[in-house]
Amino acid sequence: MSFIRMIYLALALWGAIHPMFWFVTWLRANDWSFGSLIDAWYVNASTTGLVWDLTIAAIALTIWIIAEVWVRKNWLALVAIPATFCIGVSCGLPLYLFLRTRPV
């Protein structure tokens, strides 16, 4: 495995574990209330802006993944879409780059 692929994989793992730690910590402190978590995302203009920033980035990444999978026929790369929306762009983007750079 190339050095750059190892970096992408490490970033994908970090992007999965680190944000999940904070989400789980918050959910445990708030009785696993996902509704309250979503409400907290819109508590002020700063967090609302961040939510929209990440949402737009996730949509752009999804369109890019679909467009490239259509051309390259790298169907495994579609795994990055649920990773993006279930975990976050911090996991989905490096995961996609890892899958995209695999030898054919």
Backbone torsions as a table, in degrees:
resi	resn	phi	psi	omega
1	MET	NA	136.7	-178.4
2	SER	-72.1	160.6	-179.4
3	PHE	-61.4	-42.3	-178.5
4	ILE	-65.7	-36.2	177.3
5	ARG	-65.8	-38.1	177.3
6	MET	-64.3	-37.6	177.0
7	ILE	-64.4	-46.5	178.4
8	TYR	-59.1	-43.5	180.0
9	LEU	-64.5	-43.0	178.3
10	ALA	-62.2	-41.7	178.1
11	LEU	-66.1	-38.0	177.8
12	ALA	-64.1	-42.6	178.2
13	LEU	-65.5	-44.8	177.5
14	TRP	-62.1	-42.3	179.5
15	GLY	-66.9	-19.1	175.4
16	ALA	-88.6	-44.4	-173.0
17	ILE	-77.5	-48.2	-173.9
18	HIS	-62.4	-52.1	178.1
19	PRO	-63.7	-37.0	179.8
20	MET	-63.4	-35.0	176.8
21	PHE	-57.1	-46.4	-178.2
22	TRP	-71.1	-38.3	177.4
23	PHE	-63.8	-46.6	-179.0
24	VAL	-65.8	-39.7	177.1
25	THR	-59.3	-45.9	-179.7
26	TRP	-65.9	-45.1	-178.8
27	LEU	-63.5	-40.1	177.7
28	ARG	-63.1	-38.0	-179.6
29	ALA	-73.6	-17.5	-176.9
30	ASN	-120.9	35.6	174.6
31	ASP	54.9	37.9	176.2
32	TRP	54.1	38.3	-179.6
33	SER	-90.5	101.0	179.5
34	PHE	-69.3	-30.4	175.8
35	GLY	-62.3	-42.0	177.7
36	SER	-67.3	-33.8	177.4
37	LEU	-63.4	-45.4	178.7
38	ILE	-65.3	-40.5	175.7
39	ASP	-59.5	-38.3	-179.1
40	ALA	-66.6	-26.9	178.5
41	TRP	-66.4	-21.1	-176.9
42	TYR	-115.6	26.3	-174.9
43	VAL	-70.9	-28.6	177.6
44	ASN	-152.0	175.6	-176.3
45	ALA	-63.1	-33.4	-179.2
46	SER	-65.4	-49.8	-179.4
47	THR	-69.5	-36.1	177.1
48	THR	-62.0	-43.7	177.7
49	GLY	-61.8	-40.4	178.9
50	LEU	-65.9	-41.5	177.5
51	VAL	-59.6	-46.3	-180.0
52	TRP	-67.6	-37.5	177.3
53	ASP	-59.2	-48.6	-179.0
54	LEU	-70.2	-33.8	177.6
55	THR	-65.1	-45.7	179.0
56	ILE	-64.2	-41.3	177.5
57	ALA	-62.8	-40.2	179.3
58	ALA	-65.4	-40.3	178.5
59	ILE	-66.5	-44.1	178.4
60	ALA	-61.8	-42.8	177.9
61	LEU	-62.1	-42.1	179.3
62	THR	-61.9	-44.8	178.4
63	ILE	-62.1	-42.6	179.2
64	TRP	-62.9	-44.7	179.6
65	ILE	-60.1	-48.3	-178.4
66	ILE	-62.2	-43.9	179.9
67	ALA	-61.4	-43.4	-178.9
68	GLU	-74.0	-36.0	177.3
69	VAL	-64.1	-37.9	179.3
70	TRP	-59.3	-41.4	-177.7
71	VAL	-81.4	-47.2	-172.5
72	ARG	-86.5	-14.5	-178.2
73	LYS	58.1	33.0	177.9
74	ASN	-94.0	77.1	-171.4
75	TRP	-63.2	-28.7	179.2
76	LEU	-61.2	-28.5	-179.0
77	ALA	-63.8	-18.1	178.0
78	LEU	-63.8	-17.8	177.5
79	VAL	-60.4	-25.9	-178.9
80	ALA	-68.4	-21.4	-179.6
81	ILE	-69.1	-53.9	176.6
82	PRO	-63.5	-31.9	176.4
83	ALA	-62.3	-37.9	179.9
84	THR	-65.6	-46.0	-175.3
85	PHE	-85.1	-23.8	179.0
86	CYS	-91.6	-29.5	179.9
87	ILE	-111.6	-56.6	178.2
88	GLY	151.9	168.2	178.0
89	VAL	-61.8	-31.0	-179.4
90	SER	-64.4	-20.3	174.8
91	CYS	-101.2	-44.7	-173.8
92	GLY	-63.6	-42.7	-178.0
93	LEU	-66.8	-53.2	178.9
94	PRO	-64.9	-31.0	176.4
95	LEU	-63.5	-45.0	178.3
96	TYR	-62.3	-43.3	178.7
97	LEU	-62.6	-38.3	176.1
98	PHE	-61.3	-47.9	-178.7
99	LEU	-69.7	-33.4	-178.5
100	ARG	-70.4	-31.3	-174.9
101	THR	-93.7	11.0	178.5
102	ARG	-71.4	148.9	178.8
103	PRO	-64.3	142.3	-179.4
104	VAL	-95.6	NA	NA
